[in-house]
Amino acid sequence: MDTFTVGKHLSFYAIGLSYKKADASMRGKFSLDGNAKTNLLHQAKNDGIESILVTSTCNRTEIYGFAEHPFQLIKLLCENSNGTVEDFQKVAYVYKNKEALNHMFRVGTGLDSQILGDFEIISQIKQSFNESKKLGLANSYVERLVNAVIQASKKVKNETDLSSGATSVSFASVQYIMNNVPDIGNKNILLFGTGKIGRNTCENLVKHTKNEHIVLINRTKATAEKVAGKFNLIVKDYSDLQLEIQKTDVLVVATGAQNPTVDAEILKLKKPLLILDLSIPKNVDENVKTNENVTLVHLDHLSQVTDVTIEKRKEHIPAAENIIEDVMAEFLNWSKTRKFAPTIHSLKEKLGSIKQTELNYQRKKLENFNEEQAEIISNRIIQKITNHFANHLKSEDTVVDESIEWINKIFQIEAVEKQ
């Protein structure tokens, strides 16, 4: 089995944690905001990491990259988040080489999403790649890999019904509101935070509740006004948050803050309030539950919503896995060819040099030496020999690194460092 190394002793790893083993509190510890991701990438570059991708969403934080040992990547994550190595060991995972590739394909195609078939992660992978490439931290291998994952994601989305039906974290939150708040069309709804999940939730609220009493608040008012304009909603200043919470029946919190922005102190309630916290790290302090008027629901609870749509999606998992298998096989074939191509080229040059030496000798020795015929015959022999070696290196059973080493020894070829 090929080890997918791009340099001496380097292997491809996927390290991280997700909703599967890490609860919202633990995911919050390892969550990386924009600044933390940038700092991590710069540190990776200083540490001599050749290629790396970093993703951090509400459901997972992951690093994909080349390293001599996975601890190089784990160290980067822990030093740029609030998580510790001890925490990591309890809830995280480490995948190497082919397992790491398979994991990345499953993540990118929605098979590993908290809500099956949710494709929002693929845009995160694209963004992460672009950030790494700007810093010179995405080599040709990773670029080809990301493109393959994007290709697989598109094929799964277009050729299967894995993403059929309206189901996502934002839609699940609206479903919960509609199922638990009577007469929702006439209730006051306050959305605090207008990031991607906030915008999607807002769109679903407008579409499914027919509610005309939705208020938006964001730290940056201009951002909220941009979203509100699209749906003809009301925008209030951040300074009005406490007052607006007193008026509302449903509060949806979807900010990107690293610490809680809503706690018991700002709740001066005279009526029941349903709070949905869609943020990672949590943006609503658990102490709000000391207020008897409050019902607090977190992202993880909403993500457990399994309705008919999800059950139908499960039927299409085998088709999605077949697509992944095909696209990944193409990538692995490219990867293997990329690895041995320089060796085959050097072998051809070596055989060409042997040919030229022999032709020069025969030219002097034979009076009627047929230059043209000798060239044709010897070139065909060289092509057949190199084809035999190439076919051997392409074989599933071949350990490419070992075979390349033997070819280099036998033909006295200097090892070719691949860029």
C-alpha positions, 0 to 999 in steps of 0.5 A: 500500500502506497503511503502517500508521502511527499517527502522523506518520512512525511505522511498525510494526516487528518486530526481533529474532533467533531460532534460525534465524540465532543460535546458543544462545550468541548468543541468550543474549547478547540474552536478557532476564530479567524485570527486563531486560524491565521496565527495557526497557519503562520506558526505552521509555516515557521515550524516547516510544515509543507502543506496544511488546511484548517477548518473550524465550524460549529460541528468540527475543528480539523487540520489536514496536512503533512507531518512526520508525526501527527503531534506536530499538528495536534500541538498547533491546534492546542497552542492556538485554541483553549483545548489541551492535549489531554482534552484532545486525547479524550475526544479526538481522532487521528487518521493517516494516509488513505484513512485521512483521505477517506475521512476528508471525502466523507466530510466534504460530501456531507456523509459525516455531517451532523445532519446527514447531507448538509453540504455547508462544510464544502465551502469551508474546505474551499475557504481553508484551501484559499487561506493556505494557498495565499501563505504558500501552505498548499502544495500541488498534492493538496490542491488536487485533493481539494479539487477531487473532494469538491468534484465528489461533493458536486457529484453526490449533490447532483446524482443522488438524493442525499441532500433532498428535502429541507434539512439543516441546523438552521431549518431544524431550529425553525422546525423546533420553534414551529413545533413548540411555540403555539401561534408562532406567526404572531409571536415576537422573534429576535435574531442575535447574530447574522453570520451564515447560520444566522442568515440561513435561520432568518431565511427559514423563519421568514419562509416557514413562519410567515412572521412579520415581527422578526427583529435583527441585532448584530454587533455591526449594525450595517451587516444586520441591515444588509440581511434585513433589507433582503427580507424586509425586517426590523433592525435594532442597535446592539445597545438595545439587546437587553430591552428587545429580549424583554419584548421577545418570545423567541430568541435565536443566538447565532453570534461568532463570539468566543465567550457568552454574550447572553447571561442571566443578568441581562434577562429581566423577563415578565413572560416565557422566553425560548432561547435557541443557542446556535453558536460554537462556542456557546454564546448563551451562559447556562446560568440563564436556566436559573430564570424560571421563564427561560427554556434553553435549547442548544445546537446539539439538541436541534441536530438530533432532529431525525425526521422522515427527510433524514430517514429518506436520505439514509437510503442514498448513502451507498450511492454516495459512497460509490461516487467517493470510491470512484473519485478517490480511486482517480485521485490515488492513481494520479498520486501514485503516477505523480510519485513515480513519474520522475523516476520513470523519466530518469530511467528513460534518460539512463537507458537513452545514455546506455543506448547512445554509448552502444550506438557509438561503439557499433558505429565505429565497429560496423562498416554498413551500420544502419543509423536509422534502423538502430535508432528505431529498434533501440527506442522501441526497446527502451519504451517497452522496458519503461512501460514494464516498470511503469505498469509495475509501479501502477499495480495495487500490490506495489509499494511505490517507495520501495520499488523506486529505491530499487530502480534507483539502485539497479540503474544507478539513478540519483534519487529525484526529489519531487516538488 
